[in-house]
Amino acid sequence: MKYGDIGRHKALFGEYTELRVQENRSIGINLLNGDIMRNVSVAEAGVSARAFKDGVWGLASAPESSDGAIADTVARATANARFLAGKEGRPAGVLPSRPGSGSRDLSTRKPRLSQKGYIDFARALDGYVVRRFPGLMSRMVGVNLLDMEKTLLTADGADAHSLVPRSIIFVSMTVEEKGEPVELYEAFGGLGHFEDVFSDPADLHADIELLGERLGQKAKGAYARPGTFDVVLDSDLAGILSHEAIGHTVEADLVLGGSVAADYMDREVASPLVTMVDFANTALGKTCPVPLWVDDEGVEARDAVLIDKGVLRSYMHNKESAAHFGVEPTGNARAYRFSDEPLVRMRNTAILPGASKLADLIASVDDGYYFMRASNGQADSTSEFMFGVVLGYEIKGGKLGQAVRDCTISGVAFDMLKTVAMVSDDMSWTGAGMCGKKQPIPVGMGGPAVRCRINVGGRA
C-alpha cells in the first residue's frame, strides 16, 4: 500500500537527507518431484534515512513506518552524520541534484490468486512435465514472486512512489545418461504481477516441450573441445557477460576502488560494432524488465551509454561518484531492503542490436560453437570472467551440429569484446536475474547474439 503524504516529514530534515519508506513482498514455491519443498510468503517493511554532512553519510532504519519511528530514524541518521563529520569529515561541495517525482504503480487490475492458486498452477505444470517426460530422473517447478514498493522524499525535492512487481516460473528437468545426471532448466516471466504474466499453464506447454527436446539432445551430446574458438553467444550469454564482466567494472564505486575501467575512459575497449547501455526504464520503445524512473537517492533515472561504438564513454553513478568525476548522476543508486544503503547498481544492461541475422552469424563459423544458456560464473574488477554453459551446439561448416554437454567459457571481457565480428539484429531480455553486490537486487540483462572468439573449457 502506498505511503501517503511523505512530504510532511521534510520539516524533520536538519542536513541534506533522504527518507525512504519501503515494503518488499515475496512468495516462493518449489515442487521437487511433485512434493512441496518450499512454500513461503514474506513481507519486509520499514523506513530508512540517510543524512549527508561534510562528505560523510549517516544511516539509520527502523522496521516500522509510524510518524514516531520516522522522526526517530531521521534524528538518528542526522546524529550519525554529524558525529562522523566531526571525526572524519572532509570538505565537500553540494551533491548534484536532479530530483525525480511521480508515482509508477505497475500493479495488476485483475483479482489476485491465493497462495493455493499459485501452488495449483505449479502443480498443473508439474503434471504436464510428468505426462510428457515420464522417464525423468528428477524434476522441479518453482514460482518466485517479488513486489518492491518504495516511497521516497529527499531534501533537494524528490517525491516519488513506485511499485514494481516481478513474476518468475522456473522448470528444471534431469535425465540419467550412461550413469550421469544431465540437467537443463528454463525461467519464464518477468515484469508484472503473476496474473498479468501467466494466465493458463497450457500457455507454457510449448516452452516445456522445447526444454525437454533440448535436454534430450544435450544428454546424447558430446563434450566440447578445449581451446580458443569462434563462437556465437546467444542473447542470454551476451547479456550475462555484459552485466558481470563489463557492467561491474564500470560501476563508479568499483572504479574508485581500482577497477581496470579506471584507465579506459574514452579509449577503445571493444569492436566498433559494440554499443552497450544500462537502460533506466525503456529500451527500443519497450518497458525494460526492471524499470527504474527514480533511483533510491531521488535522482531522475536516465540511460547510461557505457560503450559507444567500441569506446568507453561513461560509468554508472550515484550522486557522490558523479560529484567526484564532475558529471551528472545516472540514477544508478539502488537498495534492496528498507534497511539497505543505496549502492551503485545496474538496472537493465545490454548490447544494442546490430545489422546481421542470427543465421548469418552461425553460417560464418567454420569450426566453433553456438552457446545459448549460462549457469553460475564469476568475474572480477579486471574484467576477467569464467561462466558455465549448460546449453550449446557445435558449429561445423556454418551449420549447427550435435549438442554439447556442460562446459565453460573464460577470458578477459574487454579483450573478448574487441573480437566481436558480427552482432545480430534482434534483441531479447531476461528479467529473472538477481545481482549480488553486498545485497541482492533484481536486474535485467539482454541484447542480441554476438560472434566472437573465446576460450572454451571442455574435454580433450
SULGIHU-V361837 format. One record per residue. N is the residue number from 1. RES is the residue in one small letter. PSI is psi as a letter, one per 40 degrees, with the letter a starting at -180 (999 if undefined). OMEGA is omega in whole degrees, 0 to 359 (* if undefined). NEAR is the number of other C-alpha atoms within 12 Angstrom. Layout:
N:RES:PSI:OMEGA:NEAR / N:RES:PSI:OMEGA:NEAR
This chain:
1:m:h:182:19 / 2:k:h:176:23 / 3:y:h:186:29 / 4:g:i:171:20 / 5:d:f:178:16 / 6:i:d:183:31 / 7:g:d:181:26 / 8:r:e:181:18 / 9:h:e:183:32 / 10:k:d:179:27 / 11:a:e:180:19 / 12:l:e:188:29 / 13:f:h:176:30 / 14:g:d:174:25 / 15:e:a:171:33 / 16:y:h:189:35 / 17:t:i:172:42 / 18:e:h:182:48 / 19:l:h:182:56 / 20:r:h:172:53 / 21:v:h:190:49 / 22:q:i:171:41 / 23:e:h:171:35 / 24:n:h:177:32 / 25:r:h:184:29 / 26:s:i:176:28 / 27:i:h:178:32 / 28:g:h:180:29 / 29:i:h:176:35 / 30:n:h:171:33 / 31:l:h:176:33 / 32:l:h:183:27 / 33:n:f:176:26 / 34:g:e:180:25 / 35:d:h:178:20 / 36:i:h:179:23 / 37:m:e:180:17 / 38:r:h:180:20 / 39:n:g:186:23 / 40:v:i:172:22 / 41:s:h:190:21 / 42:v:i:172:18 / 43:a:h:175:22 / 44:e:h:184:27 / 45:a:i:177:32 / 46:g:a:184:31 / 47:v:i:172:42 / 48:s:i:177:46 / 49:a:i:173:51 / 50:r:h:176:43 / 51:a:i:185:40 / 52:f:h:178:38 / 53:k:h:175:32 / 54:d:f:173:25 / 55:g:e:179:28 / 56:v:i:181:31 / 57:w:i:167:34 / 58:g:h:184:34 / 59:l:i:173:35 / 60:a:i:180:33 / 61:s:i:178:35 / 62:a:i:184:32 / 63:p:f:175:25 / 64:e:i:184:25 / 65:s:f:173:31 / 66:s:i:179:19 / 67:d:d:180:21 / 68:g:d:179:15 / 69:a:d:179:23 / 70:i:d:179:34 / 71:a:d:180:29 / 72:d:d:181:27 / 73:t:d:178:37 / 74:v:d:180:42 / 75:a:d:180:31 / 76:r:d:178:29 / 77:a:d:179:37 / 78:t:d:179:34 / 79:a:d:178:28 / 80:n:d:180:29 / 81:a:d:181:31 / 82:r:d:178:28 / 83:f:d:181:21 / 84:l:d:178:22 / 85:a:d:178:23 / 86:g:d:182:18 / 87:k:d:186:14 / 88:e:f:179:17 / 89:g:i:180:19 / 90:r:i:178:16 / 91:p:h:180:12 / 92:a:h:177:18 / 93:g:a:179:19 / 94:v:h:177:19 / 95:l:i:178:33 / 96:p:i:187:28 / 97:s:h:169:28 / 98:r:g:190:28 / 99:p:h:176:31 / 100:g:i:181:32 / 101:s:i:177:28 / 102:g:i:181:21 / 103:s:h:175:24 / 104:r:h:182:24 / 105:d:h:184:25 / 106:l:f:180:25 / 107:s:i:174:28 / 108:t:i:172:22 / 109:r:e:179:12 / 110:k:i:174:15 / 111:p:h:182:13 / 112:r:i:174:17 / 113:l:i:172:20 / 114:s:i:175:14 / 115:q:d:178:23 / 116:k:d:179:19 / 117:g:d:177:20 / 118:y:d:178:37 / 119:i:d:180:31 / 120:d:d:178:24 / 121:f:d:179:31 / 122:a:d:179:38 / 123:r:d:179:30 / 124:a:d:177:24 / 125:l:d:179:38 / 126:d:d:179:39 / 127:g:d:178:27 / 128:y:d:178:27 / 129:v:d:181:36 / 130:v:d:181:25 / 131:r:d:185:16 / 132:r:d:185:20 / 133:f:g:187:24 / 134:p:e:184:18 / 135:g:e:182:17 / 136:l:i:174:27 / 137:m:d:175:22 / 138:s:i:180:27 / 139:r:i:177:37 / 140:m:h:174:35 / 141:v:h:182:42 / 142:g:i:174:41 / 143:v:h:177:43 / 144:n:h:181:40 / 145:l:i:180:41 / 146:l:h:170:37 / 147:d:h:174:39 / 148:m:h:181:41 / 149:e:h:185:39 / 150:k:i:171:46 / 151:t:h:191:44 / 152:l:h:176:47 / 153:l:h:178:45 / 154:t:i:182:42 / 155:a:d:181:34 / 156:d:e:168:28 / 157:g:e:177:25 / 158:a:h:178:33 / 159:d:g:191:39 / 160:a:i:177:40 / 161:h:i:175:37 / 162:s:i:170:36 / 163:l:h:183:36 / 164:v:h:180:36 / 165:p:i:176:39 / 166:r:h:183:44 / 167:s:h:184:40 / 168:i:h:168:40 / 169:i:h:175:42 / 170:f:i:179:34 / 171:v:h:179:40 / 172:s:h:179:31 / 173:m:i:179:40 / 174:t:h:173:30 / 175:v:i:175:29 / 176:e:h:179:21 / 177:e:h:181:21 / 178:k:f:176:10 / 179:g:e:181:9 / 180:e:i:175:13 / 181:p:h:176:22 / 182:v:h:188:31 / 183:e:i:172:32 / 184:l:i:182:39 / 185:y:i:175:34 / 186:e:i:176:34 / 187:a:h:181:28 / 188:f:i:175:33 / 189:g:a:183:33 / 190:g:b:185:38 / 191:l:h:174:41 / 192:g:i:173:32 / 193:h:i:184:36 / 194:f:d:186:38 / 195:e:d:176:28 / 196:d:d:184:23 / 197:v:d:183:24 / 198:f:h:180:30 / 199:s:d:185:19 / 200:d:h:177:18 / 201:p:d:181:29 / 202:a:d:180:19 / 203:d:e:180:18 / 204:l:e:184:28 / 205:h:d:181:22 / 206:a:d:178:16 / 207:d:d:178:24 / 208:i:d:176:35 / 209:e:d:180:25 / 210:l:d:177:21 / 211:l:d:179:30 / 212:g:d:178:34 / 213:e:d:181:22 / 214:r:d:176:32 / 215:l:d:178:34 / 216:g:d:178:29 / 217:q:d:179:27 / 218:k:d:181:36 / 219:a:d:180:32 / 220:k:e:187:22 / 221:g:i:180:25 / 222:a:i:174:23 / 223:y:i:177:27 / 224:a:i:176:37 / 225:r:i:177:24 / 226:p:i:178:19 / 227:g:a:179:23 / 228:t:h:187:23 / 229:f:i:164:32 / 230:d:h:181:35 / 231:v:i:169:44 / 232:v:h:176:47 / 233:l:h:177:45 / 234:d:i:188:41 / 235:s:d:180:37 / 236:d:d:180:40 / 237:l:d:178:44 / 238:a:d:179:49 / 239:g:d:179:40 / 240:i:d:177:47 / 241:l:d:178:48 / 242:s:d:183:46 / 243:h:d:190:45 / 244:e:d:190:43 / 245:a:d:178:37 / 246:i:d:186:48 / 247:g:d:183:53 / 248:h:d:181:43 / 249:t:e:182:42 / 250:v:e:166:48 / 251:e:h:194:42 / 252:a:d:179:41 / 253:d:d:177:33 / 254:l:d:173:29 / 255:v:d:178:32 / 256:l:d:179:24 / 257:g:e:175:17 / 258:g:e:178:20 / 259:s:i:179:27 / 260:v:d:181:29 / 261:a:e:178:38 / 262:a:d:182:26 / 263:d:e:190:19 / 264:y:e:184:27 / 265:m:h:181:24 / 266:d:f:175:19 / 267:r:i:179:21 / 268:e:h:181:25 / 269:v:e:184:35 / 270:a:i:173:33 / 271:s:i:175:31 / 272:p:e:178:25 / 273:l:e:188:32 / 274:v:h:167:41 / 275:t:h:184:35 / 276:m:h:185:44 / 277:v:h:166:43 / 278:d:h:185:48 / 279:f:i:179:43 / 280:a:d:186:38 / 281:n:e:184:34 / 282:t:h:178:24 / 283:a:h:178:34 / 284:l:f:175:20 / 285:g:e:181:8 / 286:k:i:178:16 / 287:t:h:181:23 / 288:c:i:179:36 / 289:p:d:180:35 / 290:v:g:185:43 / 291:p:i:179:42 / 292:l:h:179:50 / 293:w:d:177:42 / 294:v:h:183:40 / 295:d:a:188:46 / 296:d:e:165:50 / 297:e:e:180:51 / 298:g:e:181:45 / 299:v:h:173:41 / 300:e:h:187:34 / 301:a:h:177:39 / 302:r:i:178:33 / 303:d:i:174:35 / 304:a:h:176:39 / 305:v:h:187:31 / 306:l:d:178:43 / 307:i:h:180:40 / 308:d:h:180:26 / 309:k:f:174:27 / 310:g:e:184:32 / 311:v:h:179:26 / 312:l:h:186:35 / 313:r:e:185:27 / 314:s:i:165:35 / 315:y:i:171:46 / 316:m:h:192:49 / 317:h:i:158:45 / 318:n:a:183:44 / 319:k:d:186:41 / 320:e:d:179:36 / 321:s:d:176:31 / 322:a:d:178:32 / 323:a:d:180:22 / 324:h:d:183:23 / 325:f:e:179:23 / 326:g:f:180:18 / 327:v:i:177:22 / 328:e:i:172:28 / 329:p:i:181:37 / 330:t:e:182:47 / 331:g:f:181:45 / 332:n:e:178:48 / 333:a:h:184:38 / 334:r:i:177:44 / 335:a:i:183:39 / 336:y:d:181:37 / 337:r:i:180:35 / 338:f:d:184:37 / 339:s:e:183:30 / 340:d:i:174:31 / 341:e:h:178:32 / 342:p:h:176:38 / 343:l:i:174:34 / 344:v:h:184:40 / 345:r:i:173:47 / 346:m:i:178:53 / 347:r:c:179:49 / 348:n:g:190:48 / 349:t:h:185:55 / 350:a:i:166:47 / 351:i:i:179:51 / 352:l:i:179:40 / 353:p:i:178:32 / 354:g:a:187:28 / 355:a:e:186:20 / 356:s:i:174:23 / 357:k:i:178:23 / 358:l:d:180:30 / 359:a:d:179:24 / 360:d:d:176:23 / 361:l:d:181:36 / 362:i:d:182:37 / 363:a:d:183:27 / 364:s:e:182:29 / 365:v:h:181:31 / 366:d:d:183:22 / 367:d:h:183:26 / 368:g:a:187:38 / 369:y:i:171:51 / 370:y:h:182:49 / 371:f:h:190:42 / 372:m:d:188:34 / 373:r:h:181:38 / 374:a:i:169:33 / 375:s:a:181:27 / 376:n:i:178:23 / 377:g:a:180:25 / 378:q:i:175:29 / 379:a:i:180:29 / 380:d:a:188:30 / 381:s:e:174:29 / 382:t:e:186:29 / 383:s:e:174:35 / 384:e:h:186:29 / 385:f:i:168:33 / 386:m:h:180:29 / 387:f:i:171:32 / 388:g:i:176:29 / 389:v:h:183:39 / 390:v:e:177:36 / 391:l:h:179:41 / 392:g:i:182:42 / 393:y:i:171:38 / 394:e:i:169:36 / 395:i:h:178:29 / 396:k:h:179:22 / 397:g:f:178:17 / 398:g:e:180:24 / 399:k:i:178:23 / 400:l:h:177:28 / 401:g:a:183:25 / 402:q:i:177:25 / 403:a:i:178:31 / 404:v:i:176:38 / 405:r:i:181:37 / 406:d:h:178:35 / 407:c:a:179:37 / 408:t:i:168:36 / 409:i:i:183:47 / 410:s:i:178:33 / 411:g:a:173:32 / 412:v:h:192:31 / 413:a:d:181:41 / 414:f:d:174:40 / 415:d:d:181:25 / 416:m:d:182:36 / 417:l:d:179:40 / 418:k:e:179:28 / 419:t:e:181:29 / 420:v:h:184:34 / 421:a:d:180:31 / 422:m:i:178:36 / 423:v:h:184:39 / 424:s:i:185:32 / 425:d:e:178:24 / 426:d:i:182:23 / 427:m:h:175:31 / 428:s:i:184:30 / 429:w:i:163:40 / 430:t:h:180:37 / 431:g:f:184:38 / 432:a:e:188:34 / 433:g:i:170:38 / 434:m:h:179:30 / 435:c:h:181:31 / 436:g:g:176:19 / 437:k:g:187:26 / 438:k:d:177:17 / 439:q:i:179:20 / 440:p:i:175:19 / 441:i:h:176:33 / 442:p:i:178:39 / 443:v:i:171:42 / 444:g:i:178:43 / 445:m:i:179:43 / 446:g:a:179:42 / 447:g:a:176:41 / 448:p:a:168:41 / 449:a:i:178:46 / 450:v:i:173:55 / 451:r:h:184:42 / 452:c:a:172:39 / 453:r:h:186:31 / 454:i:i:177:37 / 455:n:h:180:30 / 456:v:h:175:34 / 457:g:h:182:26 / 458:g:a:179:23 / 459:r:h:180:15 / 460:a:999:*:11
